Amino acid sequence: MHDLIILPQSLPSALTPAEIDATMAFAAAEKSAATRRAYATDWRDFAAWAAARGATPLPAHQGLVAAYLSDLAQSGRKASTIGRRAAAIGYRHKLAGHEPPTNAEGVKATLRGIRRTIGTAVEKRPSVPRHSCGGRVKP
């Protein structure tokens, strides 16, 4: 549980165990238990995928992450699952003090392309004609 906030060696002696535990409890409350479990599963999947290719998952290169997300799409995963996997990768990098590869435009573009291709891209609603008073015009 104490992996959410990395404390320098000199700081723990200045804090009581109760202070550290309370701080870590609030940090852990940021995500639900279900989200933490899902992120852990997602991270294991990505790490195994990267290891099978001889790549380092942490810190991961943005090209590796984009290829992983693409592989998920090609294997039939839903866009929501792929988005959560990307979020898990980004979160793990943040916790480790690394810039998340998911912040890179190439990874973002890959995710947008996956959503568009799979069919879950956000579509804008057509504009509805309105009266000058703000109400809708009835057809």
Secondary structure, 3 states (H helix, E strand, C coil): CCCCCCCCCCCHHHCCHHHHHHHHHHHHCCCCHHHHHHHHHHHHHHHHHHHHCCCCCCCCCHHHHHHHHHHHHHCCCCHHHHHHHHHHHHHHHHHCCCCCHHHCHHHHHHHHHHHHHHCCCCCCCCCCCECCCCCECCC
